[in-house]
Amino acid sequence: MIEYKIKELMRPNIVRLIPYSSARSEFSGAAKVFLDANEHWRDFVGNHGRNRYPDPMHRDLKRMMSKVMSLPEDRMVLGNGSDEMIDLLFRIFCEPRKDKVLLMSPTYGAYEVFADINDVGVSHCMLKDDFSLNLANMETICHMVNNGTPETGMHKLLFICSPNNPSGNSFPLEQIESMANRFKGVTIIDEAYVDFSERESAVTLMGRCPRLVVLRTLSKAWGLANARIGITVGPKELIDAMHKVKYPYNLSGIAQEVAIEALERADDVRRYIVFMKAERARLTRSLQQFSFVQKVFPSDANFLLVRVTDPDRLCTALRERHIIIRNRSTVRGCYGCVRITVGSADENDQLLGALEELEV
């Protein structure tokens, strides 16, 4: 099997691309008078520098992430949530109407949506009934999808969400390493929920897997869903390409400031994670007692996938009690399932109380 390098898998026009050069990318540092970026000289909402463009390279935030999250500062790209990171990967690697991507289904639905937006084909490798990786099926599919070339079209990207959404389970790192080295395109490990797991991050595999990319976010464990902070960790050639393709000011200064503030409170976040895991275990035990609950799947995330006798009726009944859960029964491989986020102790008590009313 031909071993492609990251750059060889990129679209030729991206490799040739000369990126837009913004005023703030041409100058950084201290100055008294800024007349280079056509900004307003006045900050109308306080003396916070909101009238100035933010750092397009997010240097202060990357330094803080490196310190707190143990991520390599020079191997990171930051953006407007993981969704921007995913879309950038499609635009960098996938030729519309020619290339394809491979998904481990059921999984995060946005991967297929971004494939459709970018006019890229999708192949599915279904997980087993317990949502573990079907390695035998993956071996067959890898043999099939590895026949293409960058010139003729190929499966460029393999997405693995671990812990997986919507099932909640993590995949063993040795399996991820094996798949990443057998798949001749780029393997992306989406670790949006990894902070809630006991497993090691796939970042630890990057020295042994040259075409491996890891996605992280501050939306989940760090409580910043509103700020939209996505993180890509990858090979230097990819990081350089993503910096070329991303919007010049893709992450607002306000979002960067809020993210730094949250990272300064890392001890509080870690205490919450311990609490959340305890609540996840409590919810798992309690949900298993209800007659209409058929199975609570093991979870390494901040949610539980639950198979019930009538998911439509359950979601409607809870909505009438002002409690919202997610109906996942129409997702391939998740028949009869709902997804329940682990909330605060009070929110979880309200959910369990409502379910007790429905049990009667």
ABEGO torsion letter per residue (X at the ends): XBBBBAAAABBAAAAABBBBBBAAAABBEBBABBAAAGBBABBAAEBAGAABBBBAAGAAAAAAAAAAAGBBAAABBBBBEAAAAAAAAAAAABBBGABBBBBBOBBBAAAAAAAAAAGBBBBBBBBBAAGBBBAAAAAAAAAAAAABBAAAEBBABBBBBOBBOAAGBBBBAAAAAAAAAABABBBBBBAAAAAABABBBAAAAAAABAABBBBBBAABAAGAAAAGBBBBBBBAAAAAAAAAABBABABBAAAAAAAAAAAAAAAAAAAAAAAAAAAAAAAAAAAAABAABABBBBBABABBBBBBABAAAAAAAAAAAGBBBBBAAABBGABGBBBBBBBBAAAAAAAAAAAAAAAX
